[in-house]
Amino acid sequence: MNEAEFADPRRYDRWRAKAMGWDEVGRSAEGGMHDMREIKIRRGSVLFRIGHSRSDRGAVPDAINLSSPWWMSDESFLDLCSSVRIIGGELQSLGRYKLSVAERYGVFDTVFQVVTSGALGAFRGAGVPVFEGGSNGQPLRPLAWPGREIPQYFIPGLRDLDSNKPTGLADKTFVPRPAMPVSTWMQHLDRLIAR
């Protein structure tokens, strides 16, 4: 469904750089993934992401969350949920650290689940630690740092390469299940495990 993003070498290189955390506008790098591999997500795959109901700029519509290039497989997501149950804590906190998502990106409070209606090209890798500080003699402080790394996907073409606005690919490719708050998802998971 997003083959054009991989067929053009210049676009491919720009998408790859974005997946590695490169910001063309700010001419800087932050976060992203390492040990990346190009993969194909098959039709009928179940994908998850923990998105944001709001950010510093206000409410974040579902369409913005669904068009984010950052997703994970059902296996990775359930591994993350299992880790929360084994070691304790909250999915939001552990997810931030394992996926390297800094707080400034949003509240990280909503679980999005989709089924793919077509094949998609993606990059698969592990999150790079995100830091803040480092100016005026201040030391760098980790905002997010993966422990046991959770593989994640970066799907080119869900947003426009230049404007970062949704392209409509998510509407064509994703069959969304109802989004739910992280706390509701964990209660739902507990009920499934108790059966």
C-alpha positions as CSV (number, residue, x, y, z in Angstrom):
1,M,0.0,0.0,0.0
2,N,3.0,2.4,0.5
3,E,5.3,0.9,-2.1
4,A,6.0,4.3,-3.7
5,E,7.7,5.4,-0.5
6,F,10.3,2.6,-0.9
7,A,10.6,2.8,-4.7
8,D,12.1,6.3,-5.0
9,P,15.6,6.2,-3.6
10,R,15.5,9.9,-2.4
11,R,12.2,9.4,-0.6
12,Y,13.4,6.1,0.9
13,D,16.6,7.8,2.3
14,R,14.5,10.6,3.8
15,W,12.1,8.1,5.4
16,R,15.0,6.0,6.7
17,A,16.6,9.2,8.3
18,K,13.2,10.1,9.9
19,A,12.9,6.6,11.4
20,M,16.4,7.1,12.9
21,G,15.3,10.3,14.5
22,W,16.6,12.9,12.0
23,D,14.7,16.2,11.9
24,E,15.3,17.9,8.5
25,V,13.8,21.2,9.6
26,G,15.7,21.5,12.8
27,R,18.8,19.8,11.3
28,S,19.1,17.7,14.4
29,A,18.6,14.1,15.6
30,E,16.7,12.8,18.6
31,G,15.3,9.5,19.4
32,G,14.3,7.3,16.5
33,M,15.4,3.7,16.1
34,H,18.6,1.7,15.8
35,D,19.4,-1.7,14.3
36,M,16.7,-1.0,11.7
37,R,15.6,-3.6,9.1
38,E,13.2,-3.2,6.3
39,I,10.2,-5.5,6.7
40,K,6.7,-6.2,5.2
41,I,3.7,-6.0,7.4
42,R,1.2,-8.5,6.0
43,R,-2.5,-7.9,5.3
44,G,-4.5,-9.0,8.4
45,S,-1.7,-8.0,10.9
46,V,-2.8,-6.6,14.2
47,L,-0.8,-3.4,15.2
48,F,-0.9,-1.4,18.4
49,R,0.4,1.9,19.6
50,I,0.0,3.9,22.8
51,G,-1.1,7.3,21.7
52,H,-1.9,10.7,23.2
53,S,-5.4,12.1,24.0
54,R,-3.7,15.5,24.4
55,S,-0.4,17.3,24.1
56,D,1.0,20.8,24.9
57,R,-1.0,22.0,21.9
58,G,-4.4,20.6,23.1
59,A,-6.5,17.6,22.2
60,V,-5.0,15.1,19.8
61,P,-7.6,13.7,17.4
62,D,-7.7,9.9,16.8
63,A,-6.9,10.6,13.1
64,I,-3.5,12.1,14.1
65,N,-2.8,9.1,16.4
66,L,-3.8,6.6,13.6
67,S,-1.6,8.4,11.1
68,S,1.5,8.3,13.3
69,P,4.2,6.2,11.7
70,W,5.2,4.6,15.1
71,W,3.5,1.2,15.7
72,M,4.3,-2.2,17.2
73,S,3.2,-5.8,16.6
74,D,0.6,-7.4,18.8
75,E,3.4,-9.6,20.1
76,S,5.5,-6.7,21.2
77,F,2.5,-4.9,22.7
78,L,1.4,-7.9,24.7
79,D,5.0,-8.5,25.8
80,L,5.1,-4.9,27.1
81,C,1.7,-5.5,29.0
82,S,3.1,-8.8,30.4
83,S,6.2,-7.0,31.7
84,V,4.0,-4.5,33.6
85,R,2.1,-7.4,35.3
86,I,5.3,-9.2,36.2
87,I,7.4,-6.3,37.5
88,G,4.6,-4.0,38.6
89,G,4.2,-0.3,37.7
90,E,2.1,1.3,35.0
91,L,1.9,0.6,31.3
92,Q,2.3,4.3,30.5
93,S,5.6,4.6,32.5
94,L,7.1,1.3,31.4
95,G,6.0,1.9,27.8
96,R,7.7,5.4,27.7
97,Y,11.0,3.9,28.8
98,K,11.0,0.8,26.7
99,L,9.8,2.6,23.5
100,S,11.8,5.8,24.3
101,V,8.9,8.2,24.2
102,A,9.6,11.5,25.9
103,E,6.8,13.3,27.9
104,R,6.8,16.3,25.6
105,Y,5.2,14.2,22.8
106,G,1.9,13.8,24.8
107,V,0.3,12.1,27.7
108,F,0.7,8.5,26.3
109,D,-2.7,7.4,27.7
110,T,-4.7,5.8,24.9
111,V,-4.3,2.3,23.3
112,F,-4.9,2.2,19.5
113,Q,-5.4,-1.1,17.8
114,V,-5.8,-1.7,14.1
115,V,-5.9,-4.6,11.6
116,T,-4.2,-4.0,8.3
117,S,-6.3,-4.4,5.1
118,G,-3.3,-4.5,2.9
119,A,0.5,-5.1,3.0
120,L,2.7,-2.2,4.2
121,G,6.5,-1.7,4.0
122,A,8.0,-0.6,7.3
123,F,11.3,-0.2,9.2
124,R,11.6,-2.3,12.3
125,G,14.1,-1.5,15.1
126,A,14.5,-0.6,18.8
127,G,14.1,2.8,20.3
128,V,17.1,5.1,20.8
129,P,17.3,6.8,24.2
130,V,15.9,10.3,24.4
131,F,17.7,13.0,26.5
132,E,17.1,16.6,27.5
133,G,19.4,19.3,29.0
134,G,23.0,19.5,28.1
135,S,23.0,23.3,27.7
136,N,24.6,26.0,30.0
137,G,26.7,23.3,31.8
138,Q,23.7,21.2,32.6
139,P,24.2,17.4,32.2
140,L,22.1,15.4,29.9
141,R,19.2,13.7,31.6
142,P,17.6,10.6,30.2
143,L,13.9,11.1,29.5
144,A,13.3,7.7,28.1
145,W,15.7,4.7,28.1
146,P,14.8,1.2,26.8
147,G,15.5,-1.6,29.2
148,R,14.8,-4.9,27.5
149,E,14.1,-3.5,24.1
150,I,10.7,-3.7,22.4
151,P,10.8,-3.9,18.6
152,Q,8.8,-1.2,17.0
153,Y,7.7,-0.2,13.5
154,F,8.0,3.0,11.5
155,I,5.6,3.0,8.6
156,P,6.4,5.5,5.8
157,G,3.6,7.3,4.0
158,L,1.0,7.5,6.9
159,R,2.0,11.2,7.1
160,D,3.3,13.5,4.3
161,L,7.1,13.5,4.2
162,D,7.2,17.3,4.1
163,S,4.2,18.6,5.9
164,N,3.8,15.8,8.5
165,K,0.0,15.9,7.9
166,P,-2.0,12.7,7.5
167,T,-2.0,11.4,3.9
168,G,-5.2,9.2,4.0
169,L,-3.1,6.0,3.9
170,A,-4.3,5.1,7.4
171,D,-7.9,5.4,6.3
172,K,-7.3,3.0,3.4
173,T,-5.1,0.5,5.2
174,F,-6.2,0.4,8.8
175,V,-9.4,-1.1,10.2
176,P,-9.4,0.5,13.7
177,R,-10.8,-1.2,16.7
178,P,-12.2,1.1,19.4
179,A,-9.5,3.2,21.1
180,M,-9.4,2.9,24.9
181,P,-7.7,4.5,27.8
182,V,-4.6,2.6,29.0
183,S,-6.2,1.9,32.4
184,T,-9.3,0.3,30.7
185,W,-7.0,-1.8,28.4
186,M,-5.1,-3.2,31.4
187,Q,-8.4,-4.0,33.2
188,H,-9.6,-5.8,30.1
189,L,-6.4,-7.7,29.9
190,D,-6.7,-8.7,33.5
191,R,-10.2,-10.1,32.9
192,L,-8.9,-12.1,29.9
193,I,-6.0,-13.6,32.0
194,A,-8.4,-14.5,34.8
195,R,-10.5,-16.7,32.5
